[in-house]
Amino acid sequence: MNELLKRFGDVNVNQPLTLERIFLTFAITLVLALVMVLVYRITYQGVLFNKTFTTALMMVSMVTALVIMPISSNIVLSLGMVGALSIVRFRTALKDPLDIVYMFWGIAIGLTVGAAFFLLAIIGTLVLSLVMIVINLFPQLSSRKAYLLVIRYNREFRGELQKLIPSYRVKSKTVTPQSVELIVELSLKNQDSRFLDRLQQTEGIVSASLVRYSGDF
């Protein structure tokens, strides 16, 4: 065990690209990328889970490791590759800031493993995984969750929304000659949605839809 840790801890930046190093690099990169994707799946709080993005995270790690291996083994070659890569531009927009964090995490895995910093990559991935899981647990400890309520009512509605639904904050309001559509943000304790029954029985309420709110709108 000590010999294995010593081997992983020994770093020679200019070591030659042997078959052993190539396969070991790809194997460690793949395992760490799978750990990252698993953490992303566990901590994901969006509405629709995008499997394509998880595949992209894994491929970013593998491709980055592939690029870094020849750079770390040949200083002269590294100058040319850095110059060639500097002209590449990526314009894909990531809406969730956490997706950007995971993308940088995937790149960091490829960089460290490709440069043969195996122990650093393993420890870094474990620490980041633990941090993300712990952070994700804090919102779950609260019994109150954020939701979006979409209410559509016509001119026959004469009630007061403040008395029908919990405390809310208006996000959007659309008015037409026939009806009004109101989107509000509210917090519910223990997913208590009994107020929807009251809305349904109120004259003038056309429809009411309740959806989980993840922070983007």
MODELLER restraints for C-alpha pairs under 7 A, 6 or more apart:
rsr = mdl.restraints
at = mdl.atoms
rsr.add(forms.Gaussian(group=physical.xy_distance, feature=features.Distance(at['CA:8:A'], at['CA:118:A']), mean=5.58, stdev=0.5))
rsr.add(forms.Gaussian(group=physical.xy_distance, feature=features.Distance(at['CA:8:A'], at['CA:119:A']), mean=5.44, stdev=0.5))
rsr.add(forms.Gaussian(group=physical.xy_distance, feature=features.Distance(at['CA:9:A'], at['CA:118:A']), mean=6.98, stdev=0.5))
rsr.add(forms.Gaussian(group=physical.xy_distance, feature=features.Distance(at['CA:9:A'], at['CA:119:A']), mean=5.57, stdev=0.5))
rsr.add(forms.Gaussian(group=physical.xy_distance, feature=features.Distance(at['CA:11:A'], at['CA:116:A']), mean=6.17, stdev=0.5))
rsr.add(forms.Gaussian(group=physical.xy_distance, feature=features.Distance(at['CA:11:A'], at['CA:117:A']), mean=6.25, stdev=0.5))
rsr.add(forms.Gaussian(group=physical.xy_distance, feature=features.Distance(at['CA:13:A'], at['CA:72:A']), mean=5.58, stdev=0.5))
rsr.add(forms.Gaussian(group=physical.xy_distance, feature=features.Distance(at['CA:13:A'], at['CA:73:A']), mean=6.33, stdev=0.5))
rsr.add(forms.Gaussian(group=physical.xy_distance, feature=features.Distance(at['CA:13:A'], at['CA:115:A']), mean=6.49, stdev=0.5))
rsr.add(forms.Gaussian(group=physical.xy_distance, feature=features.Distance(at['CA:14:A'], at['CA:72:A']), mean=5.93, stdev=0.5))
rsr.add(forms.Gaussian(group=physical.xy_distance, feature=features.Distance(at['CA:14:A'], at['CA:73:A']), mean=4.34, stdev=0.5))
rsr.add(forms.Gaussian(group=physical.xy_distance, feature=features.Distance(at['CA:14:A'], at['CA:74:A']), mean=6.39, stdev=0.5))
rsr.add(forms.Gaussian(group=physical.xy_distance, feature=features.Distance(at['CA:15:A'], at['CA:73:A']), mean=5.57, stdev=0.5))
rsr.add(forms.Gaussian(group=physical.xy_distance, feature=features.Distance(at['CA:16:A'], at['CA:73:A']), mean=5.69, stdev=0.5))
rsr.add(forms.Gaussian(group=physical.xy_distance, feature=features.Distance(at['CA:17:A'], at['CA:73:A']), mean=6.74, stdev=0.5))
rsr.add(forms.Gaussian(group=physical.xy_distance, feature=features.Distance(at['CA:25:A'], at['CA:113:A']), mean=6.04, stdev=0.5))
rsr.add(forms.Gaussian(group=physical.xy_distance, feature=features.Distance(at['CA:25:A'], at['CA:114:A']), mean=6.21, stdev=0.5))
rsr.add(forms.Gaussian(group=physical.xy_distance, feature=features.Distance(at['CA:26:A'], at['CA:62:A']), mean=6.74, stdev=0.5))
rsr.add(forms.Gaussian(group=physical.xy_distance, feature=features.Distance(at['CA:29:A'], at['CA:61:A']), mean=6.61, stdev=0.5))
rsr.add(forms.Gaussian(group=physical.xy_distance, feature=features.Distance(at['CA:29:A'], at['CA:62:A']), mean=6.30, stdev=0.5))
rsr.add(forms.Gaussian(group=physical.xy_distance, feature=features.Distance(at['CA:29:A'], at['CA:109:A']), mean=6.63, stdev=0.5))
rsr.add(forms.Gaussian(group=physical.xy_distance, feature=features.Distance(at['CA:29:A'], at['CA:110:A']), mean=6.44, stdev=0.5))
rsr.add(forms.Gaussian(group=physical.xy_distance, feature=features.Distance(at['CA:29:A'], at['CA:113:A']), mean=6.36, stdev=0.5))
rsr.add(forms.Gaussian(group=physical.xy_distance, feature=features.Distance(at['CA:30:A'], at['CA:62:A']), mean=6.94, stdev=0.5))
rsr.add(forms.Gaussian(group=physical.xy_distance, feature=features.Distance(at['CA:32:A'], at['CA:125:A']), mean=6.76, stdev=0.5))
rsr.add(forms.Gaussian(group=physical.xy_distance, feature=features.Distance(at['CA:33:A'], at['CA:58:A']), mean=5.32, stdev=0.5))
rsr.add(forms.Gaussian(group=physical.xy_distance, feature=features.Distance(at['CA:33:A'], at['CA:61:A']), mean=6.60, stdev=0.5))
rsr.add(forms.Gaussian(group=physical.xy_distance, feature=features.Distance(at['CA:33:A'], at['CA:106:A']), mean=6.73, stdev=0.5))
rsr.add(forms.Gaussian(group=physical.xy_distance, feature=features.Distance(at['CA:36:A'], at['CA:129:A']), mean=6.97, stdev=0.5))
rsr.add(forms.Gaussian(group=physical.xy_distance, feature=features.Distance(at['CA:37:A'], at['CA:54:A']), mean=5.94, stdev=0.5))
rsr.add(forms.Gaussian(group=physical.xy_distance, feature=features.Distance(at['CA:39:A'], at['CA:129:A']), mean=6.21, stdev=0.5))
rsr.add(forms.Gaussian(group=physical.xy_distance, feature=features.Distance(at['CA:43:A'], at['CA:133:A']), mean=6.52, stdev=0.5))
rsr.add(forms.Gaussian(group=physical.xy_distance, feature=features.Distance(at['CA:43:A'], at['CA:136:A']), mean=5.86, stdev=0.5))
rsr.add(forms.Gaussian(group=physical.xy_distance, feature=features.Distance(at['CA:45:A'], at['CA:214:A']), mean=6.32, stdev=0.5))
rsr.add(forms.Gaussian(group=physical.xy_distance, feature=features.Distance(at['CA:46:A'], at['CA:214:A']), mean=5.74, stdev=0.5))
rsr.add(forms.Gaussian(group=physical.xy_distance, feature=features.Distance(at['CA:57:A'], at['CA:103:A']), mean=6.12, stdev=0.5))
rsr.add(forms.Gaussian(group=physical.xy_distance, feature=features.Distance(at['CA:57:A'], at['CA:106:A']), mean=5.75, stdev=0.5))
rsr.add(forms.Gaussian(group=physical.xy_distance, feature=features.Distance(at['CA:58:A'], at['CA:106:A']), mean=6.92, stdev=0.5))
rsr.add(forms.Gaussian(group=physical.xy_distance, feature=features.Distance(at['CA:60:A'], at['CA:106:A']), mean=6.09, stdev=0.5))
rsr.add(forms.Gaussian(group=physical.xy_distance, feature=features.Distance(at['CA:60:A'], at['CA:107:A']), mean=6.17, stdev=0.5))
rsr.add(forms.Gaussian(group=physical.xy_distance, feature=features.Distance(at['CA:61:A'], at['CA:106:A']), mean=4.81, stdev=0.5))
rsr.add(forms.Gaussian(group=physical.xy_distance, feature=features.Distance(at['CA:61:A'], at['CA:107:A']), mean=5.32, stdev=0.5))
rsr.add(forms.Gaussian(group=physical.xy_distance, feature=features.Distance(at['CA:61:A'], at['CA:109:A']), mean=5.88, stdev=0.5))
rsr.add(forms.Gaussian(group=physical.xy_distance, feature=features.Distance(at['CA:61:A'], at['CA:110:A']), mean=4.39, stdev=0.5))
rsr.add(forms.Gaussian(group=physical.xy_distance, feature=features.Distance(at['CA:62:A'], at['CA:110:A']), mean=6.09, stdev=0.5))
rsr.add(forms.Gaussian(group=physical.xy_distance, feature=features.Distance(at['CA:64:A'], at['CA:107:A']), mean=6.18, stdev=0.5))
rsr.add(forms.Gaussian(group=physical.xy_distance, feature=features.Distance(at['CA:64:A'], at['CA:110:A']), mean=4.69, stdev=0.5))
rsr.add(forms.Gaussian(group=physical.xy_distance, feature=features.Distance(at['CA:64:A'], at['CA:111:A']), mean=6.13, stdev=0.5))
rsr.add(forms.Gaussian(group=physical.xy_distance, feature=features.Distance(at['CA:65:A'], at['CA:110:A']), mean=4.11, stdev=0.5))
rsr.add(forms.Gaussian(group=physical.xy_distance, feature=features.Distance(at['CA:65:A'], at['CA:111:A']), mean=5.79, stdev=0.5))
rsr.add(forms.Gaussian(group=physical.xy_distance, feature=features.Distance(at['CA:65:A'], at['CA:113:A']), mean=6.38, stdev=0.5))
rsr.add(forms.Gaussian(group=physical.xy_distance, feature=features.Distance(at['CA:65:A'], at['CA:114:A']), mean=4.16, stdev=0.5))
rsr.add(forms.Gaussian(group=physical.xy_distance, feature=features.Distance(at['CA:66:A'], at['CA:114:A']), mean=6.72, stdev=0.5))
rsr.add(forms.Gaussian(group=physical.xy_distance, feature=features.Distance(at['CA:68:A'], at['CA:111:A']), mean=6.18, stdev=0.5))
rsr.add(forms.Gaussian(group=physical.xy_distance, feature=features.Distance(at['CA:68:A'], at['CA:114:A']), mean=5.04, stdev=0.5))
rsr.add(forms.Gaussian(group=physical.xy_distance, feature=features.Distance(at['CA:68:A'], at['CA:115:A']), mean=6.12, stdev=0.5))
rsr.add(forms.Gaussian(group=physical.xy_distance, feature=features.Distance(at['CA:69:A'], at['CA:114:A']), mean=4.88, stdev=0.5))
rsr.add(forms.Gaussian(group=physical.xy_distance, feature=features.Distance(at['CA:69:A'], at['CA:115:A']), mean=6.01, stdev=0.5))
rsr.add(forms.Gaussian(group=physical.xy_distance, feature=features.Distance(at['CA:71:A'], at['CA:77:A']), mean=6.18, stdev=0.5))
rsr.add(forms.Gaussian(group=physical.xy_distance, feature=features.Distance(at['CA:71:A'], at['CA:78:A']), mean=4.27, stdev=0.5))
rsr.add(forms.Gaussian(group=physical.xy_distance, feature=features.Distance(at['CA:72:A'], at['CA:115:A']), mean=5.64, stdev=0.5))
rsr.add(forms.Gaussian(group=physical.xy_distance, feature=features.Distance(at['CA:94:A'], at['CA:100:A']), mean=6.55, stdev=0.5))
rsr.add(forms.Gaussian(group=physical.xy_distance, feature=features.Distance(at['CA:109:A'], at['CA:121:A']), mean=5.99, stdev=0.5))
rsr.add(forms.Gaussian(group=physical.xy_distance, feature=features.Distance(at['CA:112:A'], at['CA:118:A']), mean=6.80, stdev=0.5))
rsr.add(forms.Gaussian(group=physical.xy_distance, feature=features.Distance(at['CA:112:A'], at['CA:121:A']), mean=5.64, stdev=0.5))
rsr.add(forms.Gaussian(group=physical.xy_distance, feature=features.Distance(at['CA:113:A'], at['CA:121:A']), mean=6.08, stdev=0.5))
rsr.add(forms.Gaussian(group=physical.xy_distance, feature=features.Distance(at['CA:143:A'], at['CA:189:A']), mean=5.38, stdev=0.5))
rsr.add(forms.Gaussian(group=physical.xy_distance, feature=features.Distance(at['CA:143:A'], at['CA:190:A']), mean=5.47, stdev=0.5))
rsr.add(forms.Gaussian(group=physical.xy_distance, feature=features.Distance(at['CA:144:A'], at['CA:187:A']), mean=5.85, stdev=0.5))
rsr.add(forms.Gaussian(group=physical.xy_distance, feature=features.Distance(at['CA:144:A'], at['CA:188:A']), mean=5.14, stdev=0.5))
rsr.add(forms.Gaussian(group=physical.xy_distance, feature=features.Distance(at['CA:144:A'], at['CA:189:A']), mean=4.27, stdev=0.5))
rsr.add(forms.Gaussian(group=physical.xy_distance, feature=features.Distance(at['CA:144:A'], at['CA:190:A']), mean=6.37, stdev=0.5))
rsr.add(forms.Gaussian(group=physical.xy_distance, feature=features.Distance(at['CA:145:A'], at['CA:187:A']), mean=5.29, stdev=0.5))
rsr.add(forms.Gaussian(group=physical.xy_distance, feature=features.Distance(at['CA:145:A'], at['CA:188:A']), mean=5.46, stdev=0.5))
rsr.add(forms.Gaussian(group=physical.xy_distance, feature=features.Distance(at['CA:145:A'], at['CA:189:A']), mean=6.61, stdev=0.5))
rsr.add(forms.Gaussian(group=physical.xy_distance, feature=features.Distance(at['CA:146:A'], at['CA:185:A']), mean=6.97, stdev=0.5))
rsr.add(forms.Gaussian(group=physical.xy_distance, feature=features.Distance(at['CA:146:A'], at['CA:186:A']), mean=5.83, stdev=0.5))
rsr.add(forms.Gaussian(group=physical.xy_distance, feature=features.Distance(at['CA:146:A'], at['CA:187:A']), mean=4.56, stdev=0.5))
rsr.add(forms.Gaussian(group=physical.xy_distance, feature=features.Distance(at['CA:146:A'], at['CA:188:A']), mean=6.64, stdev=0.5))
rsr.add(forms.Gaussian(group=physical.xy_distance, feature=features.Distance(at['CA:146:A'], at['CA:212:A']), mean=6.49, stdev=0.5))
rsr.add(forms.Gaussian(group=physical.xy_distance, feature=features.Distance(at['CA:146:A'], at['CA:213:A']), mean=5.39, stdev=0.5))
rsr.add(forms.Gaussian(group=physical.xy_distance, feature=features.Distance(at['CA:147:A'], at['CA:185:A']), mean=5.80, stdev=0.5))
rsr.add(forms.Gaussian(group=physical.xy_distance, feature=features.Distance(at['CA:147:A'], at['CA:186:A']), mean=5.51, stdev=0.5))
rsr.add(forms.Gaussian(group=physical.xy_distance, feature=features.Distance(at['CA:147:A'], at['CA:187:A']), mean=6.07, stdev=0.5))
rsr.add(forms.Gaussian(group=physical.xy_distance, feature=features.Distance(at['CA:147:A'], at['CA:210:A']), mean=6.74, stdev=0.5))
rsr.add(forms.Gaussian(group=physical.xy_distance, feature=features.Distance(at['CA:147:A'], at['CA:211:A']), mean=5.63, stdev=0.5))
rsr.add(forms.Gaussian(group=physical.xy_distance, feature=features.Distance(at['CA:147:A'], at['CA:212:A']), mean=4.47, stdev=0.5))
rsr.add(forms.Gaussian(group=physical.xy_distance, feature=features.Distance(at['CA:147:A'], at['CA:213:A']), mean=4.47, stdev=0.5))
rsr.add(forms.Gaussian(group=physical.xy_distance, feature=features.Distance(at['CA:148:A'], at['CA:183:A']), mean=6.71, stdev=0.5))
rsr.add(forms.Gaussian(group=physical.xy_distance, feature=features.Distance(at['CA:148:A'], at['CA:184:A']), mean=5.70, stdev=0.5))
rsr.add(forms.Gaussian(group=physical.xy_distance, feature=features.Distance(at['CA:148:A'], at['CA:185:A']), mean=4.72, stdev=0.5))
rsr.add(forms.Gaussian(group=physical.xy_distance, feature=features.Distance(at['CA:148:A'], at['CA:186:A']), mean=6.43, stdev=0.5))
rsr.add(forms.Gaussian(group=physical.xy_distance, feature=features.Distance(at['CA:148:A'], at['CA:210:A']), mean=5.79, stdev=0.5))
rsr.add(forms.Gaussian(group=physical.xy_distance, feature=features.Distance(at['CA:148:A'], at['CA:211:A']), mean=5.26, stdev=0.5))
rsr.add(forms.Gaussian(group=physical.xy_distance, feature=features.Distance(at['CA:148:A'], at['CA:212:A']), mean=6.16, stdev=0.5))
rsr.add(forms.Gaussian(group=physical.xy_distance, feature=features.Distance(at['CA:148:A'], at['CA:213:A']), mean=5.57, stdev=0.5))
rsr.add(forms.Gaussian(group=physical.xy_distance, feature=features.Distance(at['CA:149:A'], at['CA:183:A']), mean=5.65, stdev=0.5))
rsr.add(forms.Gaussian(group=physical.xy_distance, feature=features.Distance(at['CA:149:A'], at['CA:184:A']), mean=5.31, stdev=0.5))
rsr.add(forms.Gaussian(group=physical.xy_distance, feature=features.Distance(at['CA:149:A'], at['CA:185:A']), mean=6.37, stdev=0.5))
rsr.add(forms.Gaussian(group=physical.xy_distance, feature=features.Distance(at['CA:149:A'], at['CA:208:A']), mean=6.93, stdev=0.5))
rsr.add(forms.Gaussian(group=physical.xy_distance, feature=features.Distance(at['CA:149:A'], at['CA:209:A']), mean=5.68, stdev=0.5))
rsr.add(forms.Gaussian(group=physical.xy_distance, feature=features.Distance(at['CA:149:A'], at['CA:210:A']), mean=4.60, stdev=0.5))
rsr.add(forms.Gaussian(group=physical.xy_distance, feature=features.Distance(at['CA:149:A'], at['CA:211:A']), mean=6.53, stdev=0.5))
rsr.add(forms.Gaussian(group=physical.xy_distance, feature=features.Distance(at['CA:150:A'], at['CA:182:A']), mean=5.77, stdev=0.5))
rsr.add(forms.Gaussian(group=physical.xy_distance, feature=features.Distance(at['CA:150:A'], at['CA:183:A']), mean=4.56, stdev=0.5))
rsr.add(forms.Gaussian(group=physical.xy_distance, feature=features.Distance(at['CA:150:A'], at['CA:184:A']), mean=6.67, stdev=0.5))
rsr.add(forms.Gaussian(group=physical.xy_distance, feature=features.Distance(at['CA:150:A'], at['CA:208:A']), mean=5.56, stdev=0.5))
rsr.add(forms.Gaussian(group=physical.xy_distance, feature=features.Distance(at['CA:150:A'], at['CA:209:A']), mean=5.03, stdev=0.5))
rsr.add(forms.Gaussian(group=physical.xy_distance, feature=features.Distance(at['CA:150:A'], at['CA:210:A']), mean=6.43, stdev=0.5))
rsr.add(forms.Gaussian(group=physical.xy_distance, feature=features.Distance(at['CA:151:A'], at['CA:181:A']), mean=5.67, stdev=0.5))
rsr.add(forms.Gaussian(group=physical.xy_distance, feature=features.Distance(at['CA:151:A'], at['CA:182:A']), mean=5.15, stdev=0.5))
rsr.add(forms.Gaussian(group=physical.xy_distance, feature=features.Distance(at['CA:151:A'], at['CA:183:A']), mean=6.42, stdev=0.5))
rsr.add(forms.Gaussian(group=physical.xy_distance, feature=features.Distance(at['CA:151:A'], at['CA:207:A']), mean=5.91, stdev=0.5))
rsr.add(forms.Gaussian(group=physical.xy_distance, feature=features.Distance(at['CA:151:A'], at['CA:208:A']), mean=4.49, stdev=0.5))
rsr.add(forms.Gaussian(group=physical.xy_distance, feature=features.Distance(at['CA:151:A'], at['CA:209:A']), mean=6.58, stdev=0.5))
rsr.add(forms.Gaussian(group=physical.xy_distance, feature=features.Distance(at['CA:152:A'], at['CA:179:A']), mean=6.82, stdev=0.5))
rsr.add(forms.Gaussian(group=physical.xy_distance, feature=features.Distance(at['CA:152:A'], at['CA:180:A']), mean=5.63, stdev=0.5))
rsr.add(forms.Gaussian(group=physical.xy_distance, feature=features.Distance(at['CA:152:A'], at['CA:181:A']), mean=4.40, stdev=0.5))
rsr.add(forms.Gaussian(group=physical.xy_distance, feature=features.Distance(at['CA:152:A'], at['CA:182:A']), mean=6.35, stdev=0.5))
rsr.add(forms.Gaussian(group=physical.xy_distance, feature=features.Distance(at['CA:152:A'], at['CA:205:A']), mean=6.23, stdev=0.5))
rsr.add(forms.Gaussian(group=physical.xy_distance, feature=features.Distance(at['CA:152:A'], at['CA:206:A']), mean=5.41, stdev=0.5))
rsr.add(forms.Gaussian(group=physical.xy_distance, feature=features.Distance(at['CA:152:A'], at['CA:207:A']), mean=5.24, stdev=0.5))
rsr.add(forms.Gaussian(group=physical.xy_distance, feature=features.Distance(at['CA:152:A'], at['CA:208:A']), mean=6.39, stdev=0.5))
rsr.add(forms.Gaussian(group=physical.xy_distance, feature=features.Distance(at['CA:153:A'], at['CA:179:A']), mean=5.57, stdev=0.5))
rsr.add(forms.Gaussian(group=physical.xy_distance, feature=features.Distance(at['CA:153:A'], at['CA:180:A']), mean=5.46, stdev=0.5))
rsr.add(forms.Gaussian(group=physical.xy_distance, feature=features.Distance(at['CA:153:A'], at['CA:181:A']), mean=6.67, stdev=0.5))
rsr.add(forms.Gaussian(group=physical.xy_distance, feature=features.Distance(at['CA:153:A'], at['CA:204:A']), mean=5.45, stdev=0.5))
rsr.add(forms.Gaussian(group=physical.xy_distance, feature=features.Distance(at['CA:153:A'], at['CA:205:A']), mean=4.30, stdev=0.5))
rsr.add(forms.Gaussian(group=physical.xy_distance, feature=features.Distance(at['CA:153:A'], at['CA:206:A']), mean=4.94, stdev=0.5))
rsr.add(forms.Gaussian(group=physical.xy_distance, feature=features.Distance(at['CA:153:A'], at['CA:207:A']), mean=6.96, stdev=0.5))
rsr.add(forms.Gaussian(group=physical.xy_distance, feature=features.Distance(at['CA:154:A'], at['CA:178:A']), mean=6.08, stdev=0.5))
rsr.add(forms.Gaussian(group=physical.xy_distance, feature=features.Distance(at['CA:154:A'], at['CA:179:A']), mean=4.14, stdev=0.5))
rsr.add(forms.Gaussian(group=physical.xy_distance, feature=features.Distance(at['CA:154:A'], at['CA:180:A']), mean=6.15, stdev=0.5))
rsr.add(forms.Gaussian(group=physical.xy_distance, feature=features.Distance(at['CA:154:A'], at['CA:204:A']), mean=5.37, stdev=0.5))
rsr.add(forms.Gaussian(group=physical.xy_distance, feature=features.Distance(at['CA:154:A'], at['CA:205:A']), mean=6.65, stdev=0.5))
rsr.add(forms.Gaussian(group=physical.xy_distance, feature=features.Distance(at['CA:154:A'], at['CA:206:A']), mean=6.84, stdev=0.5))
rsr.add(forms.Gaussian(group=physical.xy_distance, feature=features.Distance(at['CA:155:A'], at['CA:178:A']), mean=6.93, stdev=0.5))
rsr.add(forms.Gaussian(group=physical.xy_distance, feature=features.Distance(at['CA:155:A'], at['CA:179:A']), mean=6.35, stdev=0.5))
rsr.add(forms.Gaussian(group=physical.xy_distance, feature=features.Distance(at['CA:155:A'], at['CA:204:A']), mean=6.79, stdev=0.5))
rsr.add(forms.Gaussian(group=physical.xy_distance, feature=features.Distance(at['CA:156:A'], at['CA:203:A']), mean=6.85, stdev=0.5))
rsr.add(forms.Gaussian(group=physical.xy_distance, feature=features.Distance(at['CA:156:A'], at['CA:204:A']), mean=4.71, stdev=0.5))
rsr.add(forms.Gaussian(group=physical.xy_distance, feature=features.Distance(at['CA:157:A'], at['CA:203:A']), mean=5.89, stdev=0.5))
rsr.add(forms.Gaussian(group=physical.xy_distance, feature=features.Distance(at['CA:157:A'], at['CA:204:A']), mean=3.98, stdev=0.5))
rsr.add(forms.Gaussian(group=physical.xy_distance, feature=features.Distance(at['CA:157:A'], at['CA:205:A']), mean=6.45, stdev=0.5))
rsr.add(forms.Gaussian(group=physical.xy_distance, feature=features.Distance(at['CA:164:A'], at['CA:195:A']), mean=6.62, stdev=0.5))
rsr.add(forms.Gaussian(group=physical.xy_distance, feature=features.Distance(at['CA:164:A'], at['CA:198:A']), mean=6.83, stdev=0.5))
rsr.add(forms.Gaussian(group=physical.xy_distance, feature=features.Distance(at['CA:164:A'], at['CA:199:A']), mean=6.75, stdev=0.5))
rsr.add(forms.Gaussian(group=physical.xy_distance, feature=features.Distance(at['CA:165:A'], at['CA:195:A']), mean=5.97, stdev=0.5))
rsr.add(forms.Gaussian(group=physical.xy_distance, feature=features.Distance(at['CA:166:A'], at['CA:186:A']), mean=6.96, stdev=0.5))
rsr.add(forms.Gaussian(group=physical.xy_distance, feature=features.Distance(at['CA:167:A'], at['CA:186:A']), mean=6.33, stdev=0.5))
rsr.add(forms.Gaussian(group=physical.xy_distance, feature=features.Distance(at['CA:168:A'], at['CA:184:A']), mean=6.08, stdev=0.5))
rsr.add(forms.Gaussian(group=physical.xy_distance, feature=features.Distance(at['CA:168:A'], at['CA:185:A']), mean=5.48, stdev=0.5))
rsr.add(forms.Gaussian(group=physical.xy_distance, feature=features.Distance(at['CA:168:A'], at['CA:186:A']), mean=4.53, stdev=0.5))
rsr.add(forms.Gaussian(group=physical.xy_distance, feature=features.Distance(at['CA:169:A'], at['CA:184:A']), mean=5.36, stdev=0.5))
rsr.add(forms.Gaussian(group=physical.xy_distance, feature=features.Distance(at['CA:169:A'], at['CA:185:A']), mean=5.13, stdev=0.5))
rsr.add(forms.Gaussian(group=physical.xy_distance, feature=features.Distance(at['CA:169:A'], at['CA:186:A']), mean=6.50, stdev=0.5))
rsr.add(forms.Gaussian(group=physical.xy_distance, feature=features.Distance(at['CA:170:A'], at['CA:183:A']), mean=6.21, stdev=0.5))
rsr.add(forms.Gaussian(group=physical.xy_distance, feature=features.Distance(at['CA:170:A'], at['CA:184:A']), mean=4.33, stdev=0.5))
rsr.add(forms.Gaussian(group=physical.xy_distance, feature=features.Distance(at['CA:170:A'], at['CA:185:A']), mean=6.35, stdev=0.5))
rsr.add(forms.Gaussian(group=physical.xy_distance, feature=features.Distance(at['CA:171:A'], at['CA:183:A']), mean=5.49, stdev=0.5))
rsr.add(forms.Gaussian(group=physical.xy_distance, feature=features.Distance(at['CA:171:A'], at['CA:184:A']), mean=5.12, stdev=0.5))
rsr.add(forms.Gaussian(group=physical.xy_distance, feature=features.Distance(at['CA:171:A'], at['CA:185:A']), mean=6.56, stdev=0.5))
rsr.add(forms.Gaussian(group=physical.xy_distance, feature=features.Distance(at['CA:172:A'], at['CA:182:A']), mean=5.96, stdev=0.5))
rsr.add(forms.Gaussian(group=physical.xy_distance, feature=features.Distance(at['CA:172:A'], at['CA:183:A']), mean=5.02, stdev=0.5))
rsr.add(forms.Gaussian(group=physical.xy_distance, feature=features.Distance(at['CA:172:A'], at['CA:184:A']), mean=6.90, stdev=0.5))
rsr.add(forms.Gaussian(group=physical.xy_distance, feature=features.Distance(at['CA:173:A'], at['CA:181:A']), mean=5.75, stdev=0.5))
rsr.add(forms.Gaussian(group=physical.xy_distance, feature=features.Distance(at['CA:173:A'], at['CA:182:A']), mean=4.54, stdev=0.5))
rsr.add(forms.Gaussian(group=physical.xy_distance, feature=features.Distance(at['CA:173:A'], at['CA:183:A']), mean=6.24, stdev=0.5))
rsr.add(forms.Gaussian(group=physical.xy_distance, feature=features.Distance(at['CA:174:A'], at['CA:180:A']), mean=5.77, stdev=0.5))
rsr.add(forms.Gaussian(group=physical.xy_distance, feature=features.Distance(at['CA:174:A'], at['CA:181:A']), mean=5.01, stdev=0.5))
rsr.add(forms.Gaussian(group=physical.xy_distance, feature=features.Distance(at['CA:174:A'], at['CA:182:A']), mean=6.39, stdev=0.5))
rsr.add(forms.Gaussian(group=physical.xy_distance, feature=features.Distance(at['CA:175:A'], at['CA:181:A']), mean=6.42, stdev=0.5))
rsr.add(forms.Gaussian(group=physical.xy_distance, feature=features.Distance(at['CA:199:A'], at['CA:205:A']), mean=6.56, stdev=0.5))
